[in-house]
Amino acid sequence: MTGPARRTALRAVLGAACTGLLAGAATADARHTDRGPQGGLRIATGESDGFYAAFGRLLAGQVTAAYPRLSCEVIHSEGSVANVRLLRTRRTDVALTLADIAWAAYAGSAPFSRGVPLRAIGRVYENYVQLAVRADATIGSVADLAGRTVSLGAPASGGAVLGDRLLRAAGLTPGVDVRIRHLLMPQAARAMRDGAIDALLVAGGVPLSVLSGLDTRPGIRLLPLTHLLPRLRAGTGRPGSGLEAVTVPAGAYGGTTEVATIGVANLLLCRPDLPAPVAAALTRVLVRRATRLVPTTALGTQFLDARSLISTGVVPLHPGAVAAYRELHG
């Protein structure tokens, strides 16, 4: 399901499906206000002006509101790959990561040389892969990027890994057929305005500020990507790729038309040794405060579905999260 029907359904899920779980939420939150874990919690997100960071700030605020003795620090990073490394080296406690990167890390497949012990708190929302070109460019497909310069995002981002795979799925060899740059979002926006790059790839919510800032100068178009899904899925070497067809709605950026692109679920991960009470507290916040965890700029195309939170693929749920889901679902 895509387009208006999907967005309507997602809003209905967020509003109606969560209603049952959230019944009495105010009372429940009040019961937990002076209880629960205490200490510090580090949350690894992404670039400071990206959707990861926006969600992370909301999550930190809601965790502290529900559990005042648990103080949160939002850590900015290059993205998914960097966040897995932060978990592995114990420099963060929880982290947001694209599902396909999380699964690769858990299995020890590229871009990771060995398996990373991970647990999941939940599947929180969907990233939309958005490959933008200048509105006046004679580029209609990913294959047309041959001979062009493309920014795939920060080197340690999940978008950079997926962008490399997208180009290869379109029959292009990065660094040979396409000149690749790995720019942070503000740098990529300036390069697009200056004509130093022909396209930029980002993965996150809709709209993203880096693209909103380009929708009038120089003006952008999003390239369709769903036709590459079969090759992308076949190239994962895993039974589930975590990728699906989604639609960026018309008008998301200026006068852009509706575009069929690729969505990938986003997981909230932790280390196996995260204390169970902390994992349970995070889970309760995700469920009870779901409607307060969607950035105000979102068009409703993302989701934080109380019923799909447990769908974390090959990465097992943390035992503390399992206990909280059972408590909440009965």
C-alpha positions in Angstrom: 0.0 0.0 0.0 1.4 3.3 -1.0 0.4 7.0 -1.5 -2.6 8.5 0.2 -4.0 5.2 1.2 -0.8 4.2 3.0 -0.5 7.6 4.7 -4.1 7.4 5.9 -3.5 3.8 7.1 -0.4 4.8 9.0 -2.2 7.7 10.7 -5.0 5.4 11.6 -2.5 2.9 13.0 -0.8 5.6 15.1 -4.1 6.9 16.3 -6.3 3.9 16.6 -4.0 1.0 17.1 -2.1 2.8 19.8 -5.3 3.8 21.5 -5.8 0.4 23.1 -2.2 0.2 24.3 -2.3 3.9 25.5 -5.5 3.6 27.4 -4.8 5.0 30.8 -1.4 6.2 29.7 -1.5 9.3 31.8 -2.2 7.3 34.9 0.4 4.8 34.0 3.0 7.5 33.4 2.1 9.1 36.7 2.7 5.7 38.4 6.2 5.6 36.9 7.2 9.2 37.5 9.1 8.6 40.7 10.1 5.0 40.0 12.2 3.1 37.5 15.9 3.2 36.6 18.3 5.9 37.3 21.6 7.1 35.9 22.7 8.2 32.5 21.6 6.9 29.1 23.5 7.8 25.9 21.5 7.7 22.6 23.4 7.6 19.4 21.5 9.3 16.5 22.9 10.9 13.3 23.8 14.2 11.9 22.5 17.1 14.0 20.0 18.3 11.4 18.8 14.9 10.3 15.7 12.9 11.2 17.7 10.5 13.4 18.7 13.4 15.6 15.2 14.9 15.7 13.7 11.5 16.8 16.6 11.0 19.3 15.9 14.4 20.9 12.2 13.6 21.3 13.0 10.2 22.7 15.4 11.6 25.2 12.8 14.2 26.3 10.1 11.6 26.8 12.3 9.2 28.6 13.3 11.9 31.1 9.7 13.0 31.4 8.6 9.5 32.3 11.7 8.6 34.3 13.2 11.7 35.8 16.0 9.8 37.5 17.2 8.6 34.0 19.1 11.5 32.3 19.7 11.2 28.6 22.5 12.4 26.3 21.9 12.6 22.6 25.1 11.7 20.6 25.4 12.9 17.0 27.2 10.6 14.5 27.6 9.9 10.8 24.7 7.4 11.0 24.0 3.7 11.2 27.4 2.1 10.6 29.0 4.6 13.1 26.3 3.9 15.6 27.0 0.1 15.5 30.6 0.9 16.1 29.7 3.1 19.0 27.7 0.2 20.6 30.5 -2.2 20.0 33.1 0.0 21.7 30.7 0.9 24.5 30.6 4.6 23.7 26.9 4.6 23.6 24.1 2.7 25.3 21.4 2.7 22.6 21.5 3.6 19.0 19.3 4.2 15.9 20.3 2.0 12.9 18.8 1.0 9.6 17.5 -2.5 9.8 19.7 -3.8 6.9 22.8 -2.4 8.6 21.8 -3.9 12.0 21.2 -7.3 10.4 24.6 -7.1 8.6 26.3 -6.2 11.8 24.7 -9.0 13.7 25.6 -11.5 11.0 29.1 -10.2 10.5 28.6 -9.4 6.8 29.8 -6.3 4.9 30.5 -3.6 5.9 31.4 -5.5 9.1 34.3 -8.0 9.3 32.7 -9.9 12.2 29.5 -10.2 14.1 28.5 -7.6 16.6 26.5 -8.6 19.7 23.3 -6.6 19.5 19.9 -6.5 21.0 16.8 -4.5 19.9 14.4 -2.4 21.9 12.1 -2.1 18.9 11.4 -1.2 15.3 10.5 2.5 15.5 9.9 4.1 12.1 10.7 3.9 8.4 13.5 5.7 6.6 12.8 6.8 3.1 15.7 6.7 0.6 15.7 9.9 -1.3 18.0 10.4 -4.3 17.7 14.0 -5.4 18.9 15.7 -8.6 18.6 19.3 -9.8 15.2 20.0 -11.3 16.7 21.1 -14.6 19.1 18.1 -14.9 18.7 15.7 -17.8 18.7 12.8 -15.4 15.7 10.6 -15.2 17.0 7.4 -13.6 19.8 6.1 -11.5 21.5 4.7 -14.7 21.6 8.3 -16.0 24.1 9.1 -13.3 26.9 7.6 -15.3 29.7 10.1 -15.7 28.1 12.3 -12.9 29.2 13.2 -9.4 27.0 11.9 -6.5 27.2 12.4 -2.8 26.1 9.3 -0.9 26.3 10.9 2.5 28.7 10.5 5.4 31.1 7.6 5.1 29.8 5.7 8.1 26.1 6.2 7.3 23.7 3.5 6.4 22.7 5.6 3.4 26.3 5.5 2.0 26.2 1.6 2.1 22.7 1.5 0.5 23.7 4.1 -2.0 26.7 2.1 -3.2 24.3 -0.9 -3.6 21.8 1.2 -5.5 24.4 2.3 -8.0 25.6 -1.3 -8.5 22.0 -2.5 -8.9 21.6 0.0 -11.7 24.7 -1.4 -13.4 27.1 1.3 -12.3 30.4 0.8 -10.6 31.0 3.5 -7.9 34.3 5.3 -8.4 34.5 4.1 -12.0 31.2 5.0 -13.8 30.2 7.5 -11.1 32.3 9.9 -9.1 31.5 9.5 -5.5 31.7 12.0 -2.7 30.9 11.4 1.0 29.5 14.7 2.2 27.7 15.6 5.4 24.2 17.0 4.7 25.1 20.8 4.9 28.1 20.2 2.7 26.0 18.3 0.2 23.4 21.0 0.0 26.1 23.7 -0.7 27.7 21.4 -3.3 24.3 20.9 -5.0 23.6 24.7 -5.1 27.1 25.3 -6.5 26.8 22.6 -9.1 29.7 20.7 -7.6 27.6 17.5 -7.5 24.8 16.3 -9.7 22.9 14.3 -7.1 22.7 13.6 -3.4 21.3 10.6 -1.5 19.8 10.9 1.9 17.8 8.4 4.0 15.4 9.6 6.7 12.0 11.0 7.2 9.9 13.1 4.9 10.6 15.9 4.5 14.3 16.3 5.3 15.6 19.7 6.0 18.6 19.3 3.7 16.2 18.8 0.7 13.6 21.3 1.8 16.4 23.9 1.7 17.0 23.1 -2.0 13.4 22.9 -3.3 13.5 26.5 -4.6 17.2 27.1 -5.2 18.2 25.3 -7.4 15.0 23.2 -7.3 15.1 19.4 -7.0 13.5 16.2 -8.3 13.6 12.8 -6.7 14.5 9.8 -8.8 12.3 6.7 -8.7 14.0 3.7 -7.1 11.6 0.9 -6.6 12.5 -0.8 -9.9 15.9 -1.6 -8.3 14.3 -3.5 -5.4 14.6 -7.0 -6.8 18.3 -6.7 -7.4 18.9 -5.1 -4.1 17.1 -7.8 -2.3 18.9 -10.5 -4.2 22.2 -9.0 -3.3 21.8 -9.1 0.4 22.5 -12.8 0.8 19.9 -12.9 3.6 16.3 -14.1 3.5 14.9 -10.7 4.4 16.4 -7.5 3.1 14.4 -5.0 5.2 13.7 -3.0 2.0 10.2 -2.3 0.7 8.5 0.0 -1.8 7.2 3.3 -0.4 6.0 6.6 -1.8 7.2 10.1 -1.1 4.0 12.1 -1.4 3.6 14.9 -4.0 4.5 18.3 -2.6 7.0 17.0 0.0 9.5 19.3 -1.5 8.1 22.4 -3.3 6.4 21.2 -6.5 7.8 17.7 -6.6 5.5 15.0 -7.8 4.7 11.7 -6.1 7.8 9.4 -6.3 8.0 5.6 -5.8 11.2 5.0 -3.7 12.6 2.5 -1.2 11.9 2.3 2.5 13.9 0.6 5.2 12.9 0.1 8.8 14.8 1.7 11.6 15.7 -0.1 14.8 16.5 1.1 18.2 19.4 -1.1 19.3 21.4 -1.7 22.4 24.1 -3.9 23.8 23.1 -7.2 25.4 24.3 -6.0 28.8 22.0 -3.0 28.9 20.2 -3.3 32.3 16.8 -4.9 31.9 15.0 -2.1 33.8 16.4 0.5 31.3 15.4 -1.6 28.3 11.9 -2.0 29.8 11.7 1.8 30.5 12.6 2.6 26.9 10.0 0.1 25.6 7.3 1.6 27.8 8.1 5.1 26.4 8.0 3.8 22.8 4.5 2.4 23.4 2.9 4.8 25.8 4.3 8.0 24.2 4.3 7.0 20.6 2.4 10.0 19.4 4.9 12.3 21.0 7.9 10.7 19.2 7.0 11.9 15.6 8.9 15.1 14.7 6.4 17.9 13.9 7.9 18.4 10.4 6.9 14.9 9.3 4.1 14.5 6.8 2.8 11.3 8.3 4.7 9.0 6.0 6.8 7.6 8.9 5.4 5.3 11.4 5.9 4.3 15.0 3.4 1.4 15.2 2.8 -0.2 18.6 2.0 -3.5 16.8 5.2 -3.7 14.7 7.7 -2.6 17.4 8.6 -6.2 18.0 9.4 -6.9 14.3 13.2 -6.5 14.5 14.2 -9.3 12.2 17.3 -11.4 13.0 18.3 -9.1 15.9 16.7 -10.5 19.0 14.8 -8.3 21.4 16.4 -7.4 24.7 14.9 -9.5 27.5 13.9 -6.3 29.3 12.0 -5.2 26.2 10.3 -8.6 25.9 9.2 -8.4 29.5 7.8 -4.9 29.0 5.9 -5.9 25.8 4.4 -8.8 27.6 3.3 -6.5 30.4 1.8 -4.0 28.0 0.1 -6.6 25.7 -1.0 -9.0 28.4 
